[in-house]
Amino acid sequence: MNAEDRASNPAGATRWLTILPVAIFAALGTVFAFQLFTGEPGKLPSALILKPVPKFTLPQIDNLAAGGKPVPGFSDADLKAGKVTVVNFFASWCPPCREEHPQLLDLAKDERIRLYGVNYKDEPDNARRFLAGFGNPFAAIGADRSGTVAIDWGFYGAPETFIVKGDGTIVYKQIGAITPQILDKIIRPKIEAALKAD
């Protein structure tokens, strides 16, 4: 429709301006839906993959002990100490964290790796109750009460799990709960690859 036609037919021009945004929105929705339902579940692109872990220091959870000893917090330096580490972001208020916890307890049995936890925006009492009730698979747990460390890690929402090589390079990010299938088909093979690369 040219300018003269629009001037002589204002209703047609208005209809065209109404349809255009709807058509653009529908096209974008189709692209987003395609991207959402294709590819590897639980994996979204992360700018941190193959990059060093962000600089951070997380204190321990107040009064949390295991085997009569305080469970320490940790920092980025601990993730560069030469051993593959799995870092799991969890919270007591997170239902999927409860669902994945048996898989973390199983993963903690692998003595070739370390399993560290980041307790995200949680109260110490609640975190202690959660770990007392479900078991503590973590060798160290950092308390990220403000959520600022999670932001630096590109965190989407609990639970999330990262695999970190011994030099502190992030090699994999899992978004969402680790199911038994994800543990066996994705997490364990990614850990094996990281161990071979170290």
Rosetta blueprint (number, residue, H / E / L):
1 M L
2 N L
3 A H
4 E H
5 D H
6 R H
7 A H
8 S H
9 N L
10 P H
11 A H
12 G H
13 A H
14 T H
15 R H
16 W H
17 L H
18 T H
19 I H
20 L H
21 P H
22 V H
23 A H
24 I H
25 F H
26 A H
27 A H
28 L H
29 G H
30 T H
31 V H
32 F H
33 A H
34 F H
35 Q H
36 L H
37 F L
38 T L
39 G L
40 E L
41 P L
42 G L
43 K L
44 L L
45 P L
46 S L
47 A L
48 L L
49 I L
50 L L
51 K L
52 P E
53 V L
54 P L
55 K L
56 F L
57 T E
58 L E
59 P L
60 Q L
61 I L
62 D L
63 N L
64 L L
65 A E
66 A E
67 G L
68 G L
69 K E
70 P E
71 V L
72 P L
73 G L
74 F E
75 S E
76 D H
77 A H
78 D H
79 L H
80 K H
81 A L
82 G L
83 K L
84 V L
85 T E
86 V E
87 V E
88 N E
89 F E
90 F E
91 A L
92 S L
93 W L
94 C L
95 P H
96 P H
97 C H
98 R H
99 E H
100 E H
101 H H
102 P H
103 Q H
104 L H
105 L H
106 D H
107 L H
108 A L
109 K L
110 D L
111 E L
112 R L
113 I L
114 R E
115 L E
116 Y E
117 G E
118 V E
119 N E
120 Y E
121 K L
122 D L
123 E L
124 P H
125 D H
126 N H
127 A H
128 R H
129 R H
130 F H
131 L H
132 A H
133 G H
134 F H
135 G L
136 N L
137 P L
138 F L
139 A L
140 A E
141 I E
142 G E
143 A E
144 D E
145 R L
146 S L
147 G L
148 T H
149 V H
150 A H
151 I H
152 D H
153 W L
154 G L
155 F L
156 Y L
157 G L
158 A L
159 P L
160 E E
161 T E
162 F E
163 I E
164 V E
165 K L
166 G L
167 D L
168 G L
169 T E
170 I E
171 V E
172 Y E
173 K E
174 Q E
175 I E
176 G L
177 A L
178 I L
179 T L
180 P H
181 Q H
182 I H
183 L H
184 D H
185 K H
186 I H
187 I H
188 R H
189 P H
190 K H
191 I H
192 E H
193 A H
194 A H
195 L H
196 K H
197 A H
198 D L
